[in-house]
Amino acid sequence: MKKIFSLIKVYVLIALVALSATSCLDKDPQSAIPQTEAMKTFEEAEQTLTGIYAYMKSSALWSGYLTLLPDIQCDMVYAVDGYTNTYGNIWQWDIRPTSAEVESIYAALYSVIANCNFFLERIDAVVAAQTDDERIDVLESYRGEVYAIRALCYSELIKIYCKAYDPATANEELGVVLRTLYSTPEPTRRASLYDSYQLVLSDLAKAEELLPIENDFYSNHYMTLGAAYALHARVALYMQDWEAAIDYSSRVIDHPNKVYALSSATSLYTDEMSFFDYMWAYDLATETIWQVGFTETSYGGALGSVFLNYTTDYYYFYPDYVPAQWVLDLYDQNDMRYNSYFYMAQTGYDHALQWPLLVKYYGNRNYISSRYLYHVTMPKPFRLAEQYLIRAEAYCRQATPDYSKASADMNTLHAARYLSGGQVNLTKDNCIEQIANERVRELYMEGFRLHDIKRWGKLYRNGEGFTRTPQQQSLTEGSSLSVKADNPLFVWPIPQHEIESPGSEILPNESNK
């Protein structure tokens, strides 16, 4: 049954509670729909799922903080002299348990989880009331979507607020607070890192059983089997389960229905745009597995604002952040991603800085032409390119490395990105550095860098992390920062109000101190 979400009134079940007063884990007693009256029919189940997707548009999540801040915190960009101080505390590593961004991501993810728990608590009764087999099948697929969404949210919480996974110590490390129920109280304490990931895997197993493969299609706005497999591959990589990472990334790459394909940066889709350009300009591409669905009147944050701020006077750009020179130097002249991602321009500041600006998130051109809405683009948490990078790294790091297959995956990706050349040969000595550089080139400002440095540890540059070197018109504060990979702030602090809320047994991170 085709979803008609655009025609359904959106209900958000869990209001975002005042952070200073109560825990993000507590349900709001003034919910939009009383618990005893909500989600009894097929239509109300659709409305509830619509509400979940609506909340995922939050600018605290993929259309804002969750995508941008992990990269801004690291060595990918530099704050420009004269910037608006947006995310300045993150860039300068002044990250505290009371920071608005720390609280907002935590609250937003747990709010989506609470909505998921509400749906899962009530879906059995809705299914039992149905007499139409087709509706039952649709409801079960909805259930699969919700399990996949909950798995995604928990995986993001773990990525931001927990240490990197080490199979030898995961049982002793702190994970996140696990909430799987809605009406029944649960202890407010953190599970182990091992148990936290086990819940993610359990939810994914349920999602993979329920989601029909025929719903897989590129540029999907709804969680599908392909998206569940893509998340499973990512989680397996983070858990150092190399065989599973290869297995699940292969299920996406070698999809039996061949629904996904890398978008060529060298072949034209229109007179002026390659297929790869079109993905960023119009949010449509064969390599996008799942993106957060926006419309011209219903959208989340503006990912491109801090890199352009064109709307200041609609004449000049006033970027808060510009690409790091070392990142720009990673692209050679035949790498067509460079022109898709960057554009040389003079800024509107008094110092008239000329620099390649990030235009990857310039904005959906349909929104610009119809509503003069700049810098709003649909976030793309799962792209096929990442799956090739996951599989290549897993091939290199499995017990018996296969550098030949890893090189083949890298070269397949390069064939879609390079005008000519770009061939790589991965070896024991160069594979981590090569893959790390390729993840920067391909996934630039998509939110992976912080966790990548954290999880690689001493494998990457012997654990030296990164050192910023001042560049033209970069802000003095922060431009010479040097951060090793074991710095406690690679793991964000748990929000202070969560630790201090009544009845809380939540233990802090080292970065809370």
N, C-alpha and C positions, 0 to 999 in steps of 0.2 A: 504494500500500500504506500502510495506516494505521500511524503510528508508535506503538509501545507502550513509550515511554521509561520510564514509571513501573514497568514490570515487568522492566527490564533493570538488571543490576548496573552501577554507574558505575565506570569505570576512569579515573583521572587519570594521563595518560602522563608528564607532566613535573612532578616535585615542585619546589616553590619552594625554590631553593637559598639557603643562608645568605648574606645580602647582604654580610657583612663578609669572606667568604672567596673568593668567585668572582663572575664576571660573570653578570648575569641572562640574557645571551645564550648562555651555555653550557648544554648539556644535562646533566641530572643523571645521573651514571653509575649511580645506584641507582634507575632508573625503576621504576614499579610493574609494568610489563610489559616483559620483555626485548625489545629491538628485533627480534631475529631470530625471535621467537615470536609477535609481535603482529600483529593485523589481517590475517588470511589468508582469512577467510570473510565472508559477508554479515552474519552476526550480529555478528561482531567489528567490522565497519565501523560498524554501528549503535551498538555499545558505545563505540567511539572518539568518534563524534559526540556521544553522550550526555555523555561526559567533557568535551568542549569546552564544551557548554552549561552543565555543572555548574560549571566554573571561571569562567564569565562571571557567576555569582552572587556572586563575591567582593566583600566590602565595600570593597575598594580600588577597585572599578570602579563600575558604574552604581548599585548599591545603597548607595553610600557616597561615598568621596572624589571620584570622577570627576564625580559629579553635584553635590555640595554645595560643594566647595572653590572652584571658579571663581567662584561667586556670593558665598560668604562672604568671599573675598579682596577683593571690590570694595565697592560702596556699597549693597548690598541689605539688609544686616542690621547690627545693633549688638550687641556683646557686653554682657551684663547684669552689673552689679556683683554679685559673689558667684558668678559662673559657675564651672564646673569646670575651666576652662582648656582644654577640648577644642578643638582647632584654633586655639588662641590665637596660635600662631606664624604661621599663615596669615593670620588677621585683622589682625595687626599688621605684616604684610609682613616678617616675620623668616624668610624662606624660604631655606634653605641646601642645598647639594649633599648634605648628610648628613641632611636632614630625613626623618623616617620616611615622611611622605606622598609626598614626591618620589620616594623609592626604591620605595615600595609600588606606586604606579600604574605606574611604568616596568616593574617586575618582573612585575606581573600581566598587563599587556598583552602583553609579550613571551612570557610563558608560554602564553597563549592562542594566540599566533602560532606558537609551537613545536609545539603540538598540531595546529594546522591544517597545518603543513608536514609533520608525520608522516603525517597522513591523506592529503594530496595525493601524497606520495611512494609510498604503498602502494596507492592506490585502483585504479590501472590493472591491477595483478595480480589484485585481487579481481574487477573487472569481467570480465577475461579468463576467469576460472574459472567464470563463470555460464553457464547454458544456458537460463535462464528470462528471456524478454524483459521481463517486468514487473519482475523484480528488477533487471535492468540499468537500466531507466528510473528506478527508485527510487534506485539508487546514483548515477546521474548527477545527480539532483536533490539528493542529499546533497552531491555534489561542488560544486554551485552554492551551497549553503548555506555551505560552508566557505570558498569564495572570497569570499562576501559578508562573512562574519565577519572574515576576515583583512583585507579592505579597511576594515572598520569600525575594527578595532584600530589599523591604521596611521594612519587619519585622526585618531583620538584622540591618538596619540603626536605627530603633527604639530601638532595644535591646541595641545597643552600645552607641548611642548618646542621649538617652532620659531617663527620670526617669522611675521607675517602675509604671505600670498602677494602678491607684486607681479610681474605677468608680465614686467616690464622687467628685474627683477633676480633672478628665481627661480633661474636657473642658477648664480648666484654665492653664493646664501645656503645655509647649512647646513640639511639635512633631518635624517633619522633614519637609523640603521643598518638596512639592508634585509636581512632574512633570508627567503629563499624555499625553502631546502633544509633537510633534516633531517640526513642522514648525511654530506653533503659539507661540509667546512669552508669558510667564507666569510670574507673580510676583515672585521675589526672596525673599520670606519670609517664615518663618516656620508656618505650620498649627498647630492647637492644637493637643495634644496627642490623644484626642478622634477622631478627623477627620483623623488623620494619620492611626489609626487602622481601621477606617471605610473604607478607600481606600483598605487596605489589604483584609478586609472581602468582599468588593465588587468585587475585582479581583478574589478572591477565588470562589465566587458564580458563576461568569462567567466561570471560569475554570472547575468547577464541572459540569456545564451544558454541556460543550463542549467535555470533555475528555471521550472517550469510555471505559467502564469498562473492555472490553476484552483486552485492552492494558496493564492492570496491570500484572506485573510479577516481581519476585524477582530479585535483583541485576540489576535493570533497569538503563540505562544511560540517559533516557529521562524522563521528568516530566510526571507523569501519574495521574489518578484519585486517586489512593492510596496515592501518594505523596501529592496531594492537600488536601486530608482528614487528612493526618498526620500533615501537616502544620497548618491546621484549628484547630486541637486538641491542638497543641502547643500554637497557638495564643490565643485560648479561655482560656487556663490555665493562660497565662500571663495577660489576661484581667479579670481574676477572674469570668469568665462565666463557672461555674462548670458543669452545665447541658450540655452546648455545648461541653465542653471538654470530658465529658463522651460519648456523642453522637458520636462525630467524631473519637475519639480513638477506640470506639467500631466498627465503620464501617471498620476500618483497621484490628483490632484484629479478628473480626468475619466476615471477608470478605466472601461474598457469594460464590466466586470461590476458597476459601481456598488457595490463592496463597502465603501467608506469614506464616512462622512458625519459632519459636525460634530455633536457631542453638544450638544443644546440646554441652555442654562442657564436657560431660561424655561419649558420644558415639563416637567411632572412625569412621572417614570417610576414612582415609588411615591407613596404619600400624602404622604411627607415629603421626597423627594429628586427633584431634576431629573435628567435624563439626564447632565448634566455632573457633578453631585454623585456620582452612582452610579459614574462612571468612577474617582473617587478613593477612594470608600468600598468598592467591591467589585472593582476592577480589571477592569471589563468595560465596553467602550464601542465604538461604531461608528467613532470617530475614532482609536483606537489602532491604529497600523499594526503595530508590534512592541513587545512588552514582555518583560522578562526574567522567565521563568516561575518562579514560586514555588509551593510547596504548603505545607500547614500543618506539615509535618515536614521540608521541604527548602527553605530560603530563605537569603537573603544578609543584608546589613546592614539596620539599622532607620533609614530616612531621616528619620523624624520625631523621633528621640530628642533631638537637640540643640535642637529648637525647642519641646519640651514637657516631657520628662523626667517624665511623669506617674507613672512606675513608682517614683519615689523614695519616695512614701508612699501612692500611689493615692488621694490626696485633692486635693492642690494640683499645679499645674504649676511646674516649676523650669527655665525655659528658659535655655539658654546664650546664645541669640541671639533677638532679636525684630526684626520688620520695621522698616526705616527709615521715618521719617515721610514722607519725600518719595515713597517707593513707595506708601504708603497713600493719599497725596493724589492719585495718578494716577487712582484709580478714582472715577467719579462715582456718584451715588446710584442710577442705573439700570443700572449694571454689575453683573450678578449674580455675576460671578466673586469679588467681594469677600467675600460671605458663604460662598462655597465654600472660599475660601482662608484666611480669617481669622475669629477668634472672640475677642471681648473677654472677658478673664478676669483675676482677681486672682492673682498669683503667690504662691508659698509662702515667698518670701524675707522676711527681717525688714523690709525696706523696703516690702513689700506692693505692689510695682509692679502697676498695672492697665494693661494694654496689649493691643491686638489681636495675638493669637498666631497663628502659622502652623499651621493644622490640616489643610492639604492632605495632609500625610503622617501624619495621626493613626493610620492603620493600617487594613488590611483587616478589616472588621467580622466576617467569618467566622472569622478567626484569633483575634480578641479574644473572641468568644463561645465558641469551642470549646476554645481553649488559653490564654486570658488573655494572648495575645501582642500587645503594643501596639507601635504606630509602625512596623510592618513592612508595606510596600506594594510592589507590583511596579513597578520603574522602567519608565518609558515613553520610551525614547530617540527613538522616532519617532511623532509625532502629526500628524494631518492639519492641525491649526492651524498648525504650523510651515511646512508646505508653502505655505499661503496667504501667510504672511509672507515666505517666500523668493521666491515669484513676484512679490509686490508690490514688494519691493526691487529685484529684477532688472528689472522693467518701468521703474522709476524711473532705473536706472543704466545701461541699455543705451545704445548710441550715439545712437539716436533715442528718447528717453524717451516712454513712453505713460502719462501720469499718470491718464488716464481708466480704463484697465484696472487700474492699481495701486489706485486708489481703490475700484474695484468689488470687488477681492479683500478689501481691508480692511473694506469695508462688509458683505460676505458673512460674514466672521468676526464682525463686530459684531452682525449680525442674530441670530446664535446665542448671543450673550453678553449683550445689552442688553435690558432690559424694554421700553424705548422710546428713541428717539433714537440717539445714537452715530454718526451719519453724519459721515464725514470727506471732505475734498477735498484730495488730495495735490497739491502743486505743487513746482516746482524749489526754492523757498526753504524749504519746511517738511517735505519728504518724509523726510529722514534723521531729524530730530527726532521726527516722528510715528511712524515705523516703530520707532525705538529705544524710545520710550515704550510702544508696543504690544507689543514683544517682552518688556519688563519685565512688563507687565500679564498677558500670556498665559503666558509661559515662566518665571515667577518661581520661583527656586530649582531650575531644571532644568539648570543648568550652562552657560549660554551667555554670561553677561555679560562675563567676562574676555576671551574671544576677540572678542566684538562690539566692545568698546572698542578693543582692539588693532587689529583689521582696519579699523575706520572711520578711525582716526588723526585727522587734522585735519578730516575731514568732520563729525565729531561734536564739537560745542562747541569747535571750533577746536583740537582736540587737548589741551584742558585736563584731560581725564580726569575725575577726580572729587575732591570735597572733602567729608569728613565733618564734620558739625556736631553737637556733643554733644546728646544728647536725654535724656529723663528716665531716671535710674538707669543710664545707659550707662557702661561701663568707661572710666576716664580715659585709660588707655593705648590709643591707637588711635582715639579718638573725634574727634580733630581732624586726622586724617591727610589730606594733600593729595597726590595722585598724578597726574602727567601721563601721557598716553597713550604716551609714548615711554620710560617707565620700563623699565629692563632686566628687572625682575621680572614684567612681563607675559609674558615667556618664562621658564618655569621652568628652573632649572639642571639639567644632566645629572647624575645621581647620581655622587658622587665615586668610588665603588668601580668604576664602569664605566670611568672615565677611567684609573684606576690599576691595573686588573686586568692580569695578564700578557698581553702581545701586543696590548693595546688601542692603536688609532690614533685613538680618538675625540677630536675636538676639543671643547672646552668652549663653553658659551654665555657671553655677556657677564655674565650673572647668576651664573656660577660664580666670578667674580673677587672 
